[in-house]
Amino acid sequence: METGRHDENAPRRALVFGGSGQIGERLLAGLLAGGWQVCAVSRGPRAAAPGLAWRQGDLSGGWQDEGPFDTVFSCGPLDHFARWYAASATAAPRVVAFGSTSVEVKEASSEPAERDVARRLREAEATLFAAARERGVAATVLRPTLVYGAGRDATLTAIARLAARTGVFVLPSAADGLRQPVHVQDLADAALEVLRHPATAGRAYALGGGERLGYADMVRRVLAALQPQPRLLRMPAPLFRAALALAHAAGRLRGMNAAALARMREPLVFDIGPAQRDFGYAPRPFRPTRDMFGL
């Protein structure tokens, strides 16, 4: 089995990828608050801080890792990280990497690009776990659902900003599929908490938020966090599709394709019971505030 440092009196050391992202920045704060020494990799130059050293580079290499480490964390694209890890000689007895519930949600999508996302996620998990087993390393993959809280996500923050700008948000009348929005801080906390629980080794966990609520109810809570509060309009699906086609023609809402529209009606919820059982995962309910959307 790979081992980290042998001096038990020395601070724990972590190597972090994706530390400048919305989850990664919270993870870095948690590591530093816990007394870790952190080496974080970034494509651009970043200022060092007490306990935090930035290395300029990416998962293709070109930087010195100065290992060994106690844990390697990945908060960025799982497929790139898995390829790097399989080829890397970096020593660490523990690996925690973020994936996505898209591995299941988009597996049977009508959009080829979305099916490809699911395939790459599935292959990345398999690659990571296989490489970790060969080294005797305990690896854990965390699969978030709908992330919010840092004003940097592509769904709820996009809804909030569009509604704040126009004073209205339009949804198809059948958009009531269940959702589990999860706060970035709960995800960062989970990444640290799994380290304390051996049962998490070799496992992948779905990490949803503390509530299951319909899509329209979720949007209503987003709008209620804004002042003045935008109006929510429900529109018959055929009319909404026509409006969406016009938006696409104008170069807007490119991420809203036919598959994404269909998913608004589907219950995209996941069992967080295994995470609760294995490492005490306890996500907060969905109570958004304006600052969570960077407004």
N, C-alpha and C positions, 0 to 999 in steps of 0.2 A: 504494500500500500504506500502511496505517496505520502510524505509527511511535510509539514511546514517547518517553521523554526523550532528549535529544541529548547531555547531559553524561555522558560515559563514566566519569568519576571519581565520580559520585554513586552512592549505594546503589541497587540495583534496588528497584522499587516494585511491590507486588502488591495487588490488590483481591480479597478472599476472601468468598464466600458459604458459609454452612454451617460456619463456623469453630468453632462450639460443638458440632458433632456428633462422632461417634466417629472418623470419618476426618479431619474438619476440624481437630480439636484436635491431631492428630499432624502434619498439614500445617503448621499455624501454628508448631509447635515447630521443624520442619525449616526453614521460611523464616527464622525469627528466628536460628536457629543459623548459617544461611548469610549473615547480614548484611543481609537484606532489610528494607525499611521496609514495614509491612503496614497496610492499612486493611481492617478486617473489619466486616461488617454483621451486626447481631443485633437481634431483635425487642425484647429486654429490655436494660436497662443493664448494662454489664460494665466491669470495672476495666481501665484502660489499663496497659501494661507498656512497658519500653524497646523501641522499635522497633515497637510495636503500638498502633494507635489504633482504638477501636471506634466505629462509627456506628450509632445506634439507628434501625432501619427494616427494611424487607423489600424483596422484589423488585417491589413495587408502587410503590416510590419513597419520597419523603418524607425523603431524606437527601442530603447533599452528598458526591460521590465524590472531589473534590479531585484529579482525574486531571491529566495522563495517567499510565498505568501501563505497566509492562513486560509483565505477565501478569494476566489475570483468571482466578481459579479458582472453580469451583462444586462444592461437596461436598453440596449439597442436592438437592431435587427437580428433575430435568432439565427437565420441561415448563415449570415456572415460570421457570427460568433462561433457557430458550430464548426464551420470549416477551419477557422483559425485554431480553435482548441484542438481539433483532431490532428493538426500538423504541428502544434506548439510543444515545446519541451518545458513550458512554465510549470513549476511545481507548486501545488496547493492541494491539501486534502479535501477541500470543499469547493463546490461550484454552485452558484445560484444564478439562473438565467430567466429572463422574462420572455415568454412567447405570447400567444394570443388565443382566445377562444375562437378566432377565425379559422383555426385548424379544423373545427367542427362545423361552424356556421357556414363557411363558404365552400365546403367540400363538394356539395351537389349544386352549386350556383349555376344559373343559366348563363353567366358571364365567364368566358374562358379565362380572362385575367384573374378573376376571383378564385376560380378552381386552381389556378397556378399558385396563388398565394397559399391556399390550404395545403397543396402538395409540398411546397417548399418548407412550410412550417412543420409538417409531419416528418419529412425527411431530415430536417434539422434536429428535431427532438431525437430521432433514432440515431443520428450520427453522434450527437452529444452524449447520450446515454451509453452507447457502445464504447466510445473513447474513454469515458469515465470508468466503466467496468474494467476495461483492460488495464487501467492504471490503479485500480483499487480506490478510486475517488468517489466520494458521495456527492452526486449531482441532483439538483432539484430544479424543475421547470415550473414557473408560475404563469398561469394564463389569465390575464385580466379580461374583464368584459368591457363595458362602456366607461372609459376613464374620463374623469373631470377633476377640477380643483385647482389647476395651475394656469388656466386661461390659455392653454396651448394645445388642446385636443381639437380634432377635426369635426366633431359632431355637436356636442352640447354648446361649446363656445361659439361655433359657427352659427347655431340657432340663436343664441343670445345676441350676438353682434348684428346679425341680420335684422332681428326683431327690434333691437334698440335703434337701428338706423332708419327703419321704415315705419315703425309703430304698429306693425302687424306681422303675424306669422300664420301661414296657411298650411293646413294638413289635409290629406285625403280623409274622408269621413270614416273609412274602415281602418285607419291607422291606430289600432289599439293592442298590438302585440306587447306582451310583457317584456320589461327590461329590468336590469340590475345595475344601475350606474354606480361606479366604485371610485372613491376618492383617492388621489395620488398618495396621500399620506398613509392611508391604510395599506397600500401596496408596498411602499417603502418599509413600513413597519413589519409587514409579512416577510419581506426578504431577509430582514435581520432575525426575526423570530424563528424561522426554520432552522437556523444554525444551532439552536438549543435543543433540537428534537431529532434524534437519530432516525426515527420512523419516517422522516421526510426524504431520506436518501433513495434515489432511483425512482422518484415519483413525480408526476405532473399534477398540478392542482388548478382547478378553475377558481378564480377569485372574483366573485361578484360583490355588489354592495349589500348593505343591510336590509334593503327593501326590494320587493318585486312590485312594480307598478306598470300600468298600461302606458303605451307610448304617448298618448294624448295627455294623460295625467302628468307624466314626466315633463312634457313641454310646458304644461300650465305652471308647474313649480319653477321652471326656468324663467318664464315670463313674470311670475309674481315677484321674483328677486330684482326686477328692473323697475326703475322709476324715471319717467312715468311708465306704468305697466302697459306693454303692448297688448293688442287684442289677438285672440286666437280665433281663426276662421276655419271651419270645416267645409270641405269642398267635395262634391262627388268625384269618385276616382277618374272617370273619363275626362272631366273638366280639368282635374289636377294634372293628368298626363299631358293634356294639350298645353297647359300653362308651363309645364316642365320642358316640353319641346321648344317652346318659345325662349325659355331661359337658356337652354343649351345653345340655341341659334345665336343668342346674344353673347355667348361665351361665359355664362354664369352657371353655377351649381353643377360643375362637371362631375363631381363625385356621386351625384344622385342619378344612378342608372336604373334600368328596369328591375334588376335584381334587388337593389337597395330599396326601391319602392315596394316591392313585394314583401320584403322582410319587415316592413313596418306593421304588417298584419300578423306576423309570426311570433310565437312566444320564444324569445331568445333568452332563456334563463338556464342557469346551471346549478348543479348541486354543490354547495359550499360545505356540506357536511364533512367530507373527508378533511378539508383544511381546518375546520373547527375541531375535529377529533384529534388530528395529528399534531397541530401546533397552536391551538387556541385562537384561531382566526376569528376576529370579532369586528367586522366592518360597521361603519356608522350608517344611519338612515340617510336618505337623500333629502338634505335640507340646504339647497344651494343659496349662496349670497352673491351679490353683484361682483365682488372682488374675485370670486372663483372663476369668472370669465374674463378677467383682465379689463373690466370696465370701471 
